[in-house]
Amino acid sequence: MRKTGSKIVAIRAYVVEGGGGDYHDQGQEHWIVQQVSTPMSIYSEYKETRTSFGINALKTIVVEVEAENGVVGFGISTGGYPAAWLIMNHLDRFIVGQNVENVEKMWDQMYRASMYYGRKGIVMNAISAVDLALWDLLGRLRQEPVYAMIGGKVREELVFYATGPRPDLAKEMGFIGGKLPLTYGPADGEEGLKKNIERATEMRNRVGDDFWLMWDCWMSLDLPYAQKLMEKSEEVGFKWVEECFNPDDYWSYRDLKKRAGNNIMVTGGEHEATRYGFRLLMEYCDIDIIQPDVGWCGGLTELIKIGNLAESYGKLVVPHGSGVYSYHYVTTKVNSPFTEYLVMSPKADHIVPQFYPLIIDEPIPVNGKLKVSDAPGFGVELNREAGLVEVVKGQKL
């Protein structure tokens, strides 16, 4: 593999409003911000829409890294101004002046240097965005797609399930399954649980027995409710229940998995970070599928470590959302046999680019399938007309 011999001369961070990496930064008509069971659903004033409690408050970040010959790579995540500030006032010192090839060293230095205040959340989102930009830059300099630099393809075409409120339409669009956002949580009591199962039964009748159905519970359940939901959903032929608990409540994940029947799986990890958190989910909780988001878990560098660990535990890795950034990973891994597409049209009735408006000609599944591009890096270009607001070093928030 060719070495570039290039050094990084600049890093830049931007904040973007209105979609992009923050899937929830949408208008009020969009299904993704309407009533969905969340940790805040126990408070009636924050139940009707997720924007009421501020899921769209932080916005998207875009990171660029530039080599001395002028080639630029970019990465996208969430975290808004706080994440951009951290990048430009702390993490930048570990990037500028480094050899482009030193991706592992740069990741390790960013992680170690922020360990006392980071490890998860906004800090890890910031590290992830930088890491994705570094991989994109390295691929552009080497004129290789990212997938080729991390092992090469094990499959020529990705297959997708769809996340959204209309799995019946997802089936018509060629997806292998549909994951429903759970509407009613523990605060809605038995009546809410009944409504969830009625909806599950309705969708099963619409899609037939062979189409996958799953629940996205978005960290909102307690163990007794999750067990009831799992048991009743198994009777309707659901494939899994996802992210039922507070991500730090490994004990509930463990106990739910112990109580699961043979025909339904327990999955999670969307809001987990680093190999350490995922080791707990696999070793202690024994969940069936781990679902890291490459923009939140530590970037591609850390996703590779998480995935290798999962392989040793015999677990599937099915990344959450993350669009083109996860596609390059999934196409290289035998234990990632399918992946997720978030249906980002407001009514979940047609396919649109996941990171719109940030990526030019973003690839989207056609009939539920997609071939990863052979173009250098992640194979996409940044839309500089998308309202990028630069955050500069020393800027006060």
C-alpha positions as CSV (number, residue, x, y, z in Angstrom):
1,M,0.0,0.0,0.0
2,R,1.4,3.4,-1.0
3,K,2.5,5.7,1.8
4,T,1.6,9.3,1.4
5,G,4.4,11.0,3.3
6,S,2.0,13.9,3.9
7,K,1.4,15.9,7.1
8,I,-1.8,17.5,8.2
9,V,-1.6,21.2,8.1
10,A,-5.1,22.3,9.2
11,I,-8.3,21.1,10.9
12,R,-11.6,23.0,10.6
13,A,-15.0,22.5,12.4
14,Y,-18.4,23.7,11.3
15,V,-21.9,23.6,12.8
16,V,-24.9,23.0,10.5
17,E,-28.6,23.4,11.3
18,G,-31.5,21.6,9.5
19,G,-30.8,17.9,9.1
20,G,-27.4,16.4,8.2
21,G,-25.8,14.2,10.8
22,D,-28.4,15.2,13.4
23,Y,-31.3,13.1,12.1
24,H,-33.7,14.7,14.5
25,D,-33.1,18.3,13.4
26,Q,-36.2,18.2,11.3
27,G,-39.5,20.1,11.0
28,Q,-42.4,19.2,13.3
29,E,-44.2,17.3,10.5
30,H,-41.4,14.7,10.5
31,W,-42.2,11.3,12.0
32,I,-38.8,11.1,13.7
33,V,-39.6,14.0,16.1
34,Q,-43.2,13.2,16.8
35,Q,-44.5,11.1,19.7
36,V,-42.0,8.3,20.3
37,S,-41.4,6.6,23.7
38,T,-38.3,8.2,25.2
39,P,-36.7,8.6,28.6
40,M,-38.5,11.9,28.9
41,S,-42.0,10.4,28.2
42,I,-42.6,10.1,32.0
43,Y,-43.1,13.9,31.9
44,S,-46.4,14.7,30.1
45,E,-45.1,18.1,28.9
46,Y,-42.3,16.5,27.0
47,K,-44.2,13.6,25.5
48,E,-45.9,14.8,22.4
49,T,-42.7,15.7,20.4
50,R,-39.1,14.9,20.9
51,T,-38.1,18.5,20.0
52,S,-40.0,19.6,23.2
53,F,-37.1,18.3,25.3
54,G,-34.4,19.4,22.9
55,I,-33.3,16.4,20.9
56,N,-32.5,18.9,18.1
57,A,-30.7,21.4,20.3
58,L,-27.1,20.5,19.5
59,K,-27.1,20.3,15.7
60,T,-24.6,18.7,13.3
61,I,-20.9,19.1,13.2
62,V,-18.7,18.8,10.1
63,V,-14.9,18.3,10.4
64,E,-12.3,18.9,7.7
65,V,-8.7,17.9,7.8
66,E,-6.3,19.2,5.2
67,A,-3.0,17.7,4.0
68,E,0.0,19.8,3.0
69,N,-0.8,19.2,-0.7
70,G,-4.2,20.7,-0.3
71,V,-6.3,17.5,-0.3
72,V,-9.1,17.6,2.2
73,G,-11.1,14.9,4.0
74,F,-14.3,15.4,5.9
75,G,-16.4,13.7,8.6
76,I,-19.9,14.3,10.0
77,S,-21.4,13.7,13.5
78,T,-23.5,15.5,16.0
79,G,-22.6,17.7,19.0
80,G,-23.0,21.2,17.6
81,Y,-21.0,24.1,19.0
82,P,-19.7,22.3,22.1
83,A,-18.2,19.5,20.0
84,A,-16.8,22.0,17.5
85,W,-15.2,24.0,20.3
86,L,-13.6,20.9,21.7
87,I,-12.1,20.0,18.3
88,M,-10.7,23.5,17.7
89,N,-9.4,24.2,21.2
90,H,-8.3,20.8,22.5
91,L,-8.3,18.0,20.0
92,D,-6.6,20.0,17.2
93,R,-3.2,19.8,18.8
94,F,-3.2,16.0,18.3
95,I,-4.0,16.4,14.6
96,V,-2.1,19.3,13.0
97,G,1.5,18.4,12.2
98,Q,0.9,14.6,12.3
99,N,1.6,12.3,9.5
100,V,-1.7,11.4,7.7
101,E,-1.1,7.7,8.2
102,N,-1.0,8.0,12.0
103,V,-4.7,7.5,12.4
104,E,-4.3,5.1,15.3
105,K,-1.9,7.4,17.2
106,M,-4.2,10.4,16.7
107,W,-7.2,8.5,18.0
108,D,-5.4,7.2,21.0
109,Q,-4.0,10.7,21.9
110,M,-7.5,12.3,21.5
111,Y,-9.0,9.7,23.7
112,R,-6.4,9.7,26.4
113,A,-6.2,13.4,26.6
114,S,-10.0,13.8,27.0
115,M,-10.5,10.8,29.3
116,Y,-10.9,12.9,32.4
117,Y,-14.0,14.7,31.0
118,G,-15.0,12.5,28.1
119,R,-15.3,8.8,27.2
120,K,-18.9,9.1,25.9
121,G,-21.4,11.6,24.6
122,I,-20.3,14.9,23.0
123,V,-16.6,14.3,23.4
124,M,-16.8,10.9,21.7
125,N,-18.9,12.4,18.9
126,A,-16.2,15.0,18.3
127,I,-13.5,12.3,18.3
128,S,-15.6,10.3,15.9
129,A,-16.1,13.1,13.4
130,V,-12.3,13.8,13.4
131,D,-11.6,10.1,12.9
132,L,-13.9,9.8,10.0
133,A,-12.3,12.9,8.4
134,L,-8.9,11.3,8.8
135,W,-10.0,8.1,7.1
136,D,-11.5,10.1,4.3
137,L,-8.3,12.1,3.8
138,L,-6.1,9.0,3.9
139,G,-8.3,7.3,1.2
140,R,-8.2,10.4,-1.0
141,L,-4.4,10.7,-0.7
142,R,-4.0,7.0,-1.5
143,Q,-6.7,7.0,-4.1
144,E,-8.4,4.1,-2.4
145,P,-11.9,3.6,-1.0
146,V,-12.0,3.2,2.8
147,Y,-13.3,-0.3,2.6
148,A,-10.1,-1.3,0.7
149,M,-7.9,0.1,3.4
150,I,-9.7,-1.9,6.2
151,G,-9.7,-5.3,4.6
152,G,-11.7,-5.3,1.3
153,K,-15.2,-6.4,0.5
154,V,-16.7,-9.7,1.6
155,R,-19.9,-8.9,-0.2
156,E,-20.6,-6.9,-3.3
157,E,-24.0,-5.6,-2.3
158,L,-25.4,-4.4,1.1
159,V,-29.0,-5.3,2.1
160,F,-31.0,-3.1,4.4
161,Y,-33.9,-3.1,6.8
162,A,-35.7,0.3,7.2
163,T,-36.4,2.2,10.4
164,G,-39.6,4.2,10.4
165,P,-43.3,4.2,11.2
166,R,-44.4,2.4,8.0
167,P,-42.8,-1.0,7.6
168,D,-45.6,-1.9,5.2
169,L,-44.3,0.8,2.8
170,A,-40.7,-0.3,3.5
171,K,-41.6,-3.8,2.2
172,E,-43.0,-2.3,-1.0
173,M,-39.6,-0.4,-1.4
174,G,-37.6,-3.6,-1.2
175,F,-36.3,-3.7,2.3
176,I,-35.9,-7.0,4.2
177,G,-37.6,-5.6,7.4
178,G,-39.0,-2.7,9.2
179,K,-38.2,-1.3,12.6
180,L,-40.9,0.6,14.3
181,P,-40.4,3.4,16.8
182,L,-42.2,2.5,20.0
183,T,-45.0,5.0,20.7
184,Y,-46.1,4.2,24.3
185,G,-43.8,3.5,27.3
186,P,-44.2,2.6,30.9
187,A,-45.9,5.9,31.9
188,D,-48.8,4.9,29.6
189,G,-49.4,1.8,31.6
190,E,-51.2,-1.4,30.4
191,E,-53.4,0.7,28.0
192,G,-50.3,2.0,26.2
193,L,-48.8,-1.5,26.0
194,K,-52.0,-2.8,24.5
195,K,-51.9,0.0,21.9
196,N,-48.3,-1.0,21.0
197,I,-49.3,-4.6,20.5
198,E,-52.3,-3.6,18.5
199,R,-50.1,-1.6,16.2
200,A,-47.6,-4.5,16.0
201,T,-50.4,-6.9,15.0
202,E,-51.8,-4.5,12.4
203,M,-48.3,-4.2,10.8
204,R,-47.8,-7.9,10.9
205,N,-51.1,-8.4,9.1
206,R,-50.0,-5.8,6.5
207,V,-46.6,-7.2,5.7
208,G,-47.1,-11.0,6.1
209,D,-45.2,-13.5,8.1
210,D,-41.9,-13.5,6.3
211,F,-41.1,-9.7,6.6
212,W,-39.0,-8.8,9.6
213,L,-40.5,-6.5,12.3
214,M,-38.6,-5.0,15.2
215,W,-39.1,-2.4,18.0
216,D,-36.9,0.6,18.6
217,C,-37.5,1.4,22.3
218,W,-35.0,4.3,22.5
219,M,-33.7,3.9,26.1
220,S,-37.2,4.4,27.5
221,L,-38.3,1.2,29.3
222,D,-38.0,-0.4,32.7
223,L,-37.4,-4.1,33.0
224,P,-41.0,-5.2,33.8
225,Y,-42.4,-3.3,30.9
226,A,-39.7,-4.5,28.5
227,Q,-40.3,-8.1,29.5
228,K,-44.1,-7.8,28.8
229,L,-43.4,-6.0,25.5
230,M,-40.9,-8.7,24.5
231,E,-43.2,-11.6,25.3
232,K,-46.2,-10.1,23.5
233,S,-44.1,-9.1,20.5
234,E,-42.6,-12.5,20.2
235,E,-46.2,-13.9,19.8
236,V,-46.6,-11.5,16.8
237,G,-43.3,-12.7,15.3
238,F,-41.1,-9.7,16.0
239,K,-37.4,-10.3,15.4
240,W,-36.0,-8.1,18.2
241,V,-36.5,-5.4,20.8
242,E,-33.9,-2.7,20.6
243,E,-32.2,-0.4,23.2
244,C,-34.8,-0.9,25.9
245,F,-32.9,0.7,28.7
246,N,-30.7,3.5,29.9
247,P,-27.4,2.6,28.1
248,D,-25.6,2.4,31.5
249,D,-28.2,-0.1,32.9
250,Y,-26.3,-3.2,32.0
251,W,-28.1,-5.2,34.7
252,S,-31.5,-4.8,33.0
253,Y,-30.0,-5.8,29.6
254,R,-28.6,-8.9,31.3
255,D,-31.9,-9.8,32.9
256,L,-34.0,-9.2,29.8
257,K,-31.7,-11.4,27.7
258,K,-32.0,-14.2,30.3
259,R,-35.8,-14.0,30.0
260,A,-35.9,-13.9,26.2
261,G,-37.5,-16.7,24.3
262,N,-35.7,-18.5,21.5
263,N,-37.6,-16.6,18.8
264,I,-36.8,-13.0,19.7
265,M,-33.5,-11.2,20.1
266,V,-32.3,-8.4,22.5
267,T,-30.2,-5.8,20.8
268,G,-28.6,-2.4,21.6
269,G,-25.6,-0.1,21.6
270,E,-26.7,2.9,19.5
271,H,-25.8,5.2,22.4
272,E,-22.9,3.1,23.7
273,A,-19.3,4.1,23.1
274,T,-15.8,2.5,22.8
275,R,-14.8,-1.1,23.0
276,Y,-15.1,-1.0,26.8
277,G,-18.9,-0.3,26.8
278,F,-19.5,-2.8,24.1
279,R,-17.5,-5.4,25.9
280,L,-20.0,-5.1,28.8
281,L,-22.9,-5.5,26.4
282,M,-21.4,-8.7,25.0
283,E,-19.6,-10.3,27.9
284,Y,-21.9,-9.3,30.8
285,C,-25.3,-8.8,29.1
286,D,-24.9,-11.4,26.2
287,I,-27.1,-9.3,23.9
288,D,-27.6,-10.8,20.4
289,I,-26.8,-7.9,18.1
290,I,-24.6,-4.8,18.8
291,Q,-25.5,-1.6,17.0
292,P,-22.8,1.0,17.3
293,D,-23.1,4.3,15.5
294,V,-19.8,5.1,13.8
295,G,-20.3,8.8,14.4
296,W,-20.8,8.4,18.1
297,C,-18.9,5.3,19.3
298,G,-15.4,6.6,18.5
299,G,-15.3,6.6,14.7
300,L,-14.2,4.0,12.3
301,T,-10.9,3.3,14.2
302,E,-12.9,2.3,17.3
303,L,-15.7,0.6,15.3
304,I,-13.1,-1.8,13.9
305,K,-12.0,-2.7,17.4
306,I,-15.6,-3.1,18.6
307,G,-16.3,-5.3,15.6
308,N,-13.3,-7.5,16.1
309,L,-14.3,-8.0,19.7
310,A,-17.9,-8.9,18.6
311,E,-16.6,-11.5,16.2
312,S,-14.8,-13.2,19.0
313,Y,-18.0,-13.4,21.0
314,G,-20.0,-14.6,18.0
315,K,-22.1,-11.5,17.8
316,L,-23.5,-9.7,14.8
317,V,-22.5,-6.0,14.3
318,V,-25.3,-4.0,12.6
319,P,-24.4,-0.3,12.9
320,H,-27.0,2.3,13.7
321,G,-27.8,4.7,10.9
322,S,-24.6,6.5,10.0
323,G,-25.1,6.2,6.2
324,V,-22.1,6.0,4.0
325,Y,-19.7,5.9,6.9
326,S,-21.0,2.6,8.1
327,Y,-21.4,1.2,4.6
328,H,-17.7,1.0,4.1
329,Y,-17.4,-1.1,7.3
330,V,-20.3,-3.4,6.8
331,T,-19.2,-4.4,3.3
332,T,-15.9,-5.7,4.8
333,K,-17.4,-7.8,7.7
334,V,-18.9,-11.3,7.5
335,N,-20.7,-10.7,10.9
336,S,-22.5,-7.7,9.5
337,P,-24.9,-9.4,7.1
338,F,-27.3,-6.5,6.8
339,T,-27.6,-2.9,7.8
340,E,-29.9,-0.1,8.7
341,Y,-31.5,2.7,6.6
342,L,-33.3,5.5,8.5
343,V,-36.2,6.5,6.3
344,M,-35.7,10.2,6.4
345,S,-38.7,11.3,4.3
346,P,-41.2,13.1,6.7
347,K,-44.0,10.5,6.2
348,A,-41.5,7.5,5.6
349,D,-43.1,7.0,2.2
350,H,-40.0,7.3,-0.1
351,I,-36.2,7.1,0.0
352,V,-34.2,10.2,0.5
353,P,-30.5,10.8,1.4
354,Q,-29.8,10.3,5.1
355,F,-27.4,13.2,5.5
356,Y,-29.3,15.7,3.4
357,P,-28.3,18.4,2.7
358,L,-24.7,17.9,3.6
359,I,-23.5,15.3,1.1
360,I,-23.6,15.7,-2.7
361,D,-24.9,12.7,-4.6
362,E,-25.2,10.7,-1.4
363,P,-25.8,7.0,-2.2
364,I,-29.2,5.6,-1.2
365,P,-30.6,2.0,-1.3
366,V,-32.4,1.0,-4.4
367,N,-34.9,-1.8,-3.8
368,G,-33.3,-2.2,-0.4
369,K,-29.8,-2.7,-1.7
370,L,-26.7,-0.7,-2.4
371,K,-23.2,-1.3,-3.8
372,V,-20.5,0.7,-2.0
373,S,-18.6,3.2,-4.2
374,D,-15.1,2.5,-5.3
375,A,-14.3,6.3,-5.2
376,P,-11.4,7.4,-2.9
377,G,-12.1,7.9,0.8
378,F,-15.8,7.5,1.7
379,G,-16.6,8.3,-1.9
380,V,-18.7,11.4,-1.3
381,E,-18.3,15.2,-1.4
382,L,-19.3,17.9,1.0
383,N,-22.0,20.4,0.0
384,R,-20.4,23.7,0.9
385,E,-23.7,25.5,0.1
386,A,-25.4,23.8,3.1
387,G,-25.0,26.6,5.6
388,L,-21.8,25.6,7.3
389,V,-20.9,27.9,10.2
390,E,-17.2,27.7,11.0
391,V,-16.1,27.6,14.7
392,V,-12.6,29.0,15.0
393,K,-9.9,28.5,17.6
394,G,-10.4,30.7,20.7
395,Q,-14.0,31.5,19.8
396,K,-16.2,31.9,22.9
397,L,-19.4,29.9,23.1
